[in-house]
């Protein structure tokens, strides 16, 4: 797929490019509406979707969208508004000019991929085989992909959540070890509750089971049994982490 990003803010451009860097998506950039139309003139048949800011110098998103819609060649070319808060009338004008959807900044990678999925995959079923986890040998007792997808609604939001949890849980085994050794059970209980929510949302079944056992012990004031969970949690986190990494590598985004 080929995405045209139209935004006069270089930082915003870099953020979106970074979000798409893990995919096979080709990216073109334009600093304003006029440049976007020039890119379309040169490479129009290759562009699959446009991410269009509203307020830009030279030519804004409203004028650019309205002008490209006068060319029947671009009747079916999706235009997604990418803006900060903005006024409701600005958004409405963009839709009247021919925009198809709206992404409000700041947004997560999962939201961006969800928009791309809606316009690039659902409208082109022949491309659907490019989003696949076929090479990942699932062990639902460790990482239940279906549970994770059910909680996030689509594969792109799930992908985004898994990447976030890899980062947020990276030192969780060290924290648990510290809290148990220091007998800081109040903090440990709150942390286990947080980890339970995160593991449940991504379908980390075996990790959730270990955390549930720890939480029950803390609730019953049976903290004397917790030291053995230092190793149990450490080993289970490493197994879960490995499965998350393998799954993420297997997902081929567009």
N, C-alpha and C positions, 0 to 999 in steps of 0.2 A: 504494500500500500504506500501511497505518496501523500503526505500532508503538507499543506501550505499554511504556515503560521504568519499572521499579519498583526504586528504589534510594534509600536514605536519605542517601547521600553526594552532595551537589550537584556535587562535582568529577567524580565518576564519571558523573553524568548529563550534564554538559557535554561530557565526552570523547566519549561515545557520540553525542550530538547533533551534535558537530563532525564525527565520522566519517561521519554520514549527511547532512551538509549539502550534499554535492555530488550527492545523489540527488533523486528526486522523492517521497521517502518522507515521509509526515506523521507527526509524533511527538507523543505525549501522555506526561505525566510523573506519577508517583505516588511519594510518599516512603515508603510502607509498604504492607503487604498490604491493610489495610483501605481505604486510598485507592484502591488498584488495583481492588478489588471495587466501590467506588463509581463509578469511571470506567466499568467494565464495565456497571454497572447503567444508566448514562446513555447510553453510546455502544457498548455491546457488539457490535451488529451491524456496526459500522464497524472494529473492531479486528481485524487480521489475524494478529498474533503478539505475544507478551509476552516481554520480556527481564526475568527475575526474579532479584533478589538473594536470598540465603538469610537472612542475619542482619539483621533490621531491628526497630526498636521497634514498639510497638502490636500489629502482627501480622506475623510473619515469613513468608518465602517458602513454607515448608512448609505452614503453616496456610492461607495464601491459595490455594495451588495445590490443596490437598485440598478446600477449600470450593468453589472454582469448578468442580471436577470433579463435584460433587454436582448441578450444574445441567446437564442434558442439552443445553442450548443451546450449551454450550461443550465438548462432547465432542471436537470436532475442532480446537479452537483450540490452536495450538502454544505451548508454554511452554518457553523456553530458559533454563536456569539460568546466571546470570552471577555468578561468585564468584571470590574469591582462592583461595589454596591449599585451604582447607577440609579437613575430615576426610572420609575415604571414606564413613563411615556417614551423614554429612550429605547427601552427593550421592546415596547409595543411597535415603535416605528421600525425597528430592525426586522421584526416579524412581518410587518406590512411590506417592507422592502424585499422580503423573500428569504429571510433567515429561517432555519429549521429547528434550532434548539439553542439553549442558553446554559453556559457554565459560569458559575460565579466564583471569582477569585477570592481567597486562595482555595484551590481544590486539591484533592489527593489524586495520586496516579490512578487509583481504582475508578474514580469518577470519570477521568479522562478516557481511560480504556473502555469504560462502559459506553460512553458516547460514540467512540469509534466502532465498538461492537455493533451498536444499534444501527449505524449507517453503512458500515462496510461489510458486515457479516450478514445481518438479517436481510439486507437488500441484495446480497450476492451470495446465495447459498453455496455456490461452487467454491468459495473461499473458506468455508467453515472448517474444512479439514486442516487448516493451518493453525488452528487453536486446539492443541491436543496435548494430553498427558499420557499418551499411549506408551511411551517408553518408561514410565514410572511403574514399578511393580508395587502396587498398593498393599499395605498391611493395615487393614482397618482397625486392628487392635492397638496400633501405635498412632497412626494418623488417618482419621476417617475423613476422606475428601468430601464425601457426600454431606456429612454433617456440617463441615465448614462452608460448603457451597450453599447449604440451606440457610445458614445464619447470615451470609453476606449477599445472597441473591444472584451473584454472577461471578464468573471465573476471574474477572479482572479485579473486582473488589477483594476477592479472596487472596489473589496473588499479592495485592498491596498489603493486606493485613498480615500475611505470613512474613513478608519482608520486615514489617514493623516489629512483629513479635520476635523475630530472630535477633533484632537489636535490643529490644527491651528485656528479653529473657537471657541475654548473653552471659550475665554474671549472676543469675538467679541462684545457681548452686552454691556460689561463694557466700552470698547473702544469707541463705538458709543455714549454712554451716556456721557462720558468724553468730547469728541469732541464737542458735541452739547452744553453742559453746558458751556464749555470754549469758545464757538463760534469760534472754530478752523475749519472753513468750508473748507479751502483749503485742509487740511489733511483729513478731513471727506470725501470730494469728491474723493480723490485718494483712500482712504480705501474702499469706496463703490464700486468703479470700480473694485478693487481687489476681493472683496467679490462676486460681480456679476459674475465674471469669475469662481470662485470656486463653487458657488452654481449652475451655469449653467452646469458645467462639471459633477456634480454628480446627476443632475436632481432634485435639491431642488426647486421645482416650486413655492410654496407659499413664501419661503424666498426670492427668486429671484424677485417676484412681489413687496414685501415691499422695497427691495433695489432699484429697478427700480424707484419706486415712490420718494424715497429719492433723488436719483441721478437727476431726472427731476427737483425737487424743487431747488436743488443746482445749476443746470444749468441755471434755470430761475431767480436765485437770490431771491427766495421766502423762505428764511431761517426761517421766522417767524412761518412757519407751521411745522418745524422740531421737536419741543419738544414732540409732541404727539407720534412721532416715537420711542422714547426711550422705551416706554412700548410695542408698536406694534412689534418692532424688537425683544425685549426680549422674548415676548410670542411666536412669530413665531420660533425663534431659539430653544427654549425649545421643541416645538412640533417636529421640524425637527430633533433635536438631539435624541429625543426618538425614532423616526422612524428609524434613522440610526442604533442606538444601537440594536433595535429589529431585523432589517434585518441582521446585522452582526452575531447575535446570531443564526439566523435561517440557515445560510449557513454552511453546513456540508462538510468541505474540505476532500475528500477521506475518 
